[in-house]
Amino acid sequence: MKRNIFKIYALALLSFGAFSCEKDYGDNLGPVEDSIAAIPVTVTNADAFERYPVVNTSVAGGGNITITMEIPASAGAIREISKVATGPFATITLTNLNSTAAITALNSRIVNGTRTVTPIVGNGSNSITFTTTLADYLAYRNSQGTPANFGPAGPPATTGGPGTLPVPSATATPTDIQFYFRLTLEDGSTIVPLPVRVRVQP
């Protein structure tokens, strides 16, 4: 009888210990929780989602690139795309996105002899569109120096100088160019959404 009482007491003690050790993470993420953005950004014209949204373009079609981003209507309006960076390495492009140097921005222009970042202004809604071309991308890439400094547009196997975009054949793996954005909302807050991959088809 004493042995049974001891077993029941030990079982109750273990059960109490297991339930009382539950960790309270408060506002911080627990070990298996999703990290959900406070204001999510959706690429509404994405052709695919492969970890990042994917938008297609083609050399034969003129190389036009269009990326439309949207936030929930309840989050307000997007004032502008403050800065655009691009390249193959996340560490470089995120540094460029936060840099104040105009040369690091794809949306920079020479105004009165000085290169300045030109924000892409929104239309007062919760959606904004970025447009560019492969030609503009190559001009930006040339401004960043040689492939050794900036890296190739996509896969490392490429020929020629920095002005040569490695365009795949119909049977090869397409070239991906990664774009990074810093959005500014009407209330002055900023968002850095997921990168967007532009897949260059022949």
For each residue, the residues with C-beta under 8 A, 3 or more apart:
1: 4 5
2: 5 6
3: 6 7
4: 1 7 8
5: 1 2 8 9
6: 2 3 9 10
7: 3 4 10 11
8: 4 5 11 12
9: 5 6 12 13
10: 6 7 13 14
11: 7 8 14 15
12: 8 9 15 16
13: 9 10 16 17
14: 10 11 17 18
15: 11 12 18 19
16: 12 13 19 20
17: 13 14 20 21
18: 14 15 21
19: 15 16 22
20: 16 17
21: 17 18
22: 19
23: 30
24:
25: 28 29 30 33
26:
27:
28: 25
29: 25 33 35
30: 23 25 33
31:
32:
33: 25 29 30
34:
35: 29
36: 40
37: 40 41 191 193
38:
39: 71 72 75 185 191
40: 36 37 71 72
41: 37 69 70 71 183 191 193 194
42: 69 70 71
43: 46 53 55 67 68 69 70 196
44: 68 69 70 127
45: 55 66 67 68
46: 43 49 53 54 55 196
47: 54 55 56 199
48: 53 54
49: 46 52 53 54
50: 54 197
51:
52: 49 178 194 195 196 197
53: 43 46 48 49 194 196 197
54: 46 47 48 49 50 176 196 197 198 199
55: 43 45 46 47 65 66 67 196 197 198 199
56: 47 198 199 201
57: 61 63 64 65 134 198 199 200 201
58: 61 62 63 200 201 202
59: 63 134 165 167 200 201 202
60: 201 202
61: 57 58 64
62: 58 133
63: 57 58 59 133 134 135 200
64: 57 61 131 133
65: 55 57 130 131 132 133 134 137 198
66: 45 55 129 130 131
67: 43 45 55 129 130 131 179 196 198
68: 43 44 45 127 128 129 130
69: 41 42 43 44 78 127 128 129 130 181 183 193
70: 41 42 43 44 126 127 128
71: 39 40 41 42 75 76 78 126 127 183 185 191
72: 39 40 75 126
73: 126
74:
75: 39 71 72 126 185
76: 71 126 185 186 187
77: 122 124 125 126 185 186
78: 69 71 81 122 125 126 127 128 183 184 185 186
79: 121 122 184 185 186
80: 119 120 121 122 128 183 184
81: 78 84 107 119 120 122 128 130 181 182 183 184
82: 117 119 182 183 184 190
83: 97 105 107 117 119 181 182
84: 81 105 106 107 120 130 179 180 181 182
85: 93 94 96 97 104 105 106 179 180
86: 93 106 137 140 177 178 179 180
87: 92 93 96 144 150 151 178
88: 92 151 152 153 154 177 178
89: 92 93 151
90: 93 94 178 195
91: 94 95
92: 87 88 89 95 96 150 151
93: 85 86 87 89 90 96 97 178 180 195
94: 85 90 91 97 98 180 192
95: 91 92 98 99 104
96: 85 87 92 93 99 104 105 180
97: 83 85 93 94 104 180 181 182 192
98: 94 95
99: 95 96 104
100:
101: 104
102: 105 108 115 116 117
103: 108 115 143 144
104: 85 95 96 97 99 101 108
105: 83 84 85 96 102 108 117
106: 84 85 86 132 136 137 140 179
107: 81 83 84 117 118 119 120
108: 102 103 104 105 115 116 117 118
109: 115 116 118
110: 113 114 115 116
111: 114 115 116 118
112:
113: 110
114: 110 111
115: 102 103 108 109 110 111
116: 102 108 109 110 111
117: 82 83 102 105 107 108
118: 107 108 109 111
119: 80 81 82 83 107 184
120: 80 81 84 107 128 130
121: 79 80
122: 77 78 79 80 81 125 127 128
123: 127 128
124: 77 186
125: 77 78 122 128
126: 70 71 72 73 75 76 77 78
127: 44 68 69 70 71 78 122 123
128: 68 69 70 78 80 81 120 122 123 125 183
129: 66 67 68 69
130: 65 66 67 68 69 81 84 120 179 181
131: 64 65 66 67
132: 65 106 136 137
133: 62 63 64 65 136 137
134: 57 59 63 65 137 138 165 200
135: 63 138 139
136: 106 132 133 139 140
137: 65 86 106 132 133 134 140 141 153 165 177
138: 134 135 141 142 163 165
139: 135 136 142 143
140: 86 106 136 137 143 144
141: 137 138 144 150 153 162 163
142: 138 139 162 163
143: 103 139 140
144: 87 103 140 141 149 150 162
145: 148 149 150 162
146: 149 150 161 162
147: 150 151 152 158 161 162
148: 145
149: 144 145 146
150: 87 92 141 144 145 146 147 162
151: 87 88 89 92 147 156
152: 88 147 155 156 157 158 166
153: 88 137 141 158 165 166 175 177 200
154: 88 166 174 175 176 177 200
155: 152 158 166 173 175
156: 151 152
157: 152 166
158: 147 152 153 155 164 166
159: 164 166
160: 163 164
161: 146 147 164
162: 141 142 144 145 146 147 150
163: 138 141 142 160
164: 158 159 160 161
165: 59 134 137 138 153 175 200
166: 152 153 154 155 157 158 159 175
167: 59 175 200 202
168: 172 173 174 175 200 201 202
169: 172 202
170: 202
171:
172: 168 169
173: 155 168
174: 154 168 199 200 201
175: 153 154 155 165 166 167 168 199 200
176: 54 154 197 198 199 200
177: 86 88 137 153 154 197 198 200
178: 52 86 87 88 90 93 195 196 197 198
179: 67 84 85 86 106 130 195 196 197 198
180: 84 85 86 93 94 96 97 192 195
181: 69 81 83 84 97 130 192 193 196
182: 81 82 83 84 97 190 191 192
183: 41 69 71 78 80 81 82 128 190 191 192 193
184: 78 79 80 81 82 119 188 189 190
185: 39 71 75 76 77 78 79 188 189 190 191
186: 76 77 78 79 124
187: 76
188: 184 185
189: 184 185
190: 82 182 183 184 185
191: 37 39 41 71 182 183 185
192: 94 97 180 181 182 183
193: 37 41 69 181 183 196
194: 41 52 53
195: 52 90 93 178 179 180
196: 43 46 52 53 54 55 67 178 179 181 193
197: 50 52 53 54 55 176 177 178 179
198: 54 55 56 57 65 67 176 177 178 179
199: 47 54 55 56 57 174 175 176
200: 57 58 59 63 134 153 154 165 167 168 174 175 176 177
201: 56 57 58 59 60 168 174
202: 58 59 60 167 168 169 170
